[in-house]
C-alpha cells in the first residue's frame, strides 16, 4: 500500500489529506491549534478518529505519544546513544520496539521491526514537488499506525532542527 503525503506536514492547526496511490483520500491529519502541546488526530475518510497523536508534556527528551480509543498504542523518541541523529525508537504498548532510521528531514527513512521492513517513507519515486510517499510493505501492518509514526518522526526531527 502506498500513500501520498503533501509536505505541508505538521503545521499545527493545519488539516491535510493523505491519499492512496490512486488519488483517493484515505486519512485526514487534523491539526489541533490553540493547545498547550502539539496535537493531531488521524481520521479516516468518513471523519472517524483512528489515532490521537500528542507530544508528552513533561519529558526529558521530546516524546510523542500515540493513542487509539483513549488507550496508549505507542511512544516515540529519538534513540539515545545513537551515532545517527536520525534514529528513533518506537515502543508499542505491548513492549514491542520498532526502529526508525534514515534521512528523516529528506523524507527518506525506514520503519523496521527486528530488522524486518514495515514501511518506507521516500520522495524518490514521486515527481510531484513537496510530496513524499509512505509505502507500507507488509500486508499485516497497521497503515494508520505507520502513518502516525511518520507524522511524529518528522515533527520531532523538524523541531530538533529548529532548536539547533
C-alpha positions in Angstrom: 0.0 0.0 0.0 1.4 3.4 -0.9 0.2 6.7 0.5 1.0 10.2 -0.7 1.7 12.9 1.8 1.9 16.5 0.8 4.7 18.3 2.6 2.6 20.8 4.4 3.1 18.2 7.0 2.9 19.2 10.7 1.6 22.7 10.6 -0.3 23.0 13.9 -3.9 23.8 13.2 -3.5 22.7 9.5 -5.5 19.9 8.2 -4.4 17.9 5.2 -5.3 14.7 3.4 -3.2 11.6 2.8 -4.1 9.9 -0.4 -3.6 6.4 -1.7 -1.6 5.9 -4.9 -4.9 6.1 -6.9 -5.6 9.6 -5.6 -8.4 8.6 -3.1 -8.5 10.4 0.2 -7.7 7.9 2.9 -6.5 9.7 6.0 -7.1 13.2 7.3 -4.5 14.7 9.6 -6.4 17.1 11.7 -4.0 19.6 13.5 -5.3 21.0 16.7 -4.4 24.6 17.2 -4.5 26.5 20.5 -3.3 23.6 22.6 -0.5 23.6 25.2 1.2 20.7 23.3 1.5 19.7 19.7 -1.6 17.6 18.9 -3.1 15.9 15.9 -5.9 13.4 15.1 -5.6 10.9 12.3 -9.1 10.4 10.9 -10.4 8.1 8.2 -12.2 9.4 5.1 -15.6 9.4 7.0 -14.2 11.6 9.7 -13.8 8.9 12.4 -10.8 9.4 14.7 -8.5 6.5 14.3 -5.5 7.7 16.2 -4.7 10.6 18.6 -1.1 12.0 18.5 0.3 14.4 21.0 3.6 15.5 22.5 4.3 14.3 26.0 4.3 17.4 28.2 7.0 16.7 30.8 9.7 14.5 29.4 13.4 14.9 29.4 13.6 14.2 25.7 10.9 15.1 23.2 8.5 12.3 23.2 5.4 11.7 21.0 2.5 9.6 22.3 0.1 7.8 20.0 -3.3 6.6 21.4 -6.2 4.6 19.9 -9.6 4.9 21.6 -8.0 6.6 24.6 -5.5 3.7 25.2 -1.8 4.0 24.7 -0.6 2.5 21.4 3.0 3.7 21.0 5.6 6.1 22.3 8.3 7.6 20.1 11.5 9.4 20.9 15.0 9.8 19.5 17.2 6.9 20.3 19.7 7.5 23.0 23.4 6.9 22.4 23.0 6.7 18.7 25.7 8.0 16.4 23.0 8.8 13.9 20.9 11.9 14.7 18.1 10.5 12.5 17.4 7.3 14.6 14.2 7.0 16.6 12.8 4.3 18.8 9.2 3.4 19.0 7.9 1.4 21.9 4.4 -0.2 21.4 2.1 -0.7 24.3 2.9 -4.4 24.4 6.6 -3.7 24.7 7.5 -4.4 21.1 10.1 -2.0 19.8 10.4 -0.6 16.2 13.3 1.3 14.8 13.0 4.3 12.5 16.2 5.5 10.7 17.4 7.2 7.6 17.4 10.8 6.3 14.4 12.0 8.2 14.5 15.6 7.1 14.9 14.5 3.5 11.8 12.2 3.9 13.9 9.1 3.2 13.6 6.7 6.1 12.5 3.2 7.1 10.4 1.8 9.9 11.5 -1.7 10.9 10.7 -4.4 13.4 13.6 -6.7 14.4 15.4 -6.0 11.2 12.3 -6.6 9.1 11.0 -3.7 6.9 7.4 -2.5 7.7 7.3 0.8 5.8 9.4 3.2 3.8 9.0 7.0 3.5 10.5 8.3 0.3 10.4 11.1 -2.2 12.4 9.0 -4.8 9.5 7.5 -6.7 7.5 10.7 -6.9 7.7 13.5 -9.4 5.5 16.0 -7.5 7.4 18.6 -5.6 6.8 18.8 -1.9 5.3 15.3 -1.8 6.6 12.0 -0.5 5.2 8.5 -0.2 4.8 6.1 2.6 5.0 2.6 1.3 3.6 0.0 3.7 5.4 -3.2 2.6 3.8 -5.7 4.9 0.1 -6.8 4.4 -0.4 -7.4 8.1 1.0 -4.0 9.2 -1.3 -1.2 10.6 -1.2 1.6 8.0 -2.8 4.1 10.3 -0.1 3.5 12.9 2.7 3.7 10.4 1.3 7.0 9.0 1.0 8.3 12.6 4.7 7.3 13.3 5.7 9.1 10.1 4.0 12.3 11.3 5.6 12.0 14.7 9.2 11.3 13.4 9.1 14.2 11.0 7.7 16.5 13.7 10.4 15.7 16.2 13.2 16.0 13.6 11.9 19.4 12.4 11.6 20.6 16.0 15.1 19.4 16.8 16.4 21.2 13.7 14.7 24.5 14.8 16.2 24.2 18.3 19.8 23.8 16.9 
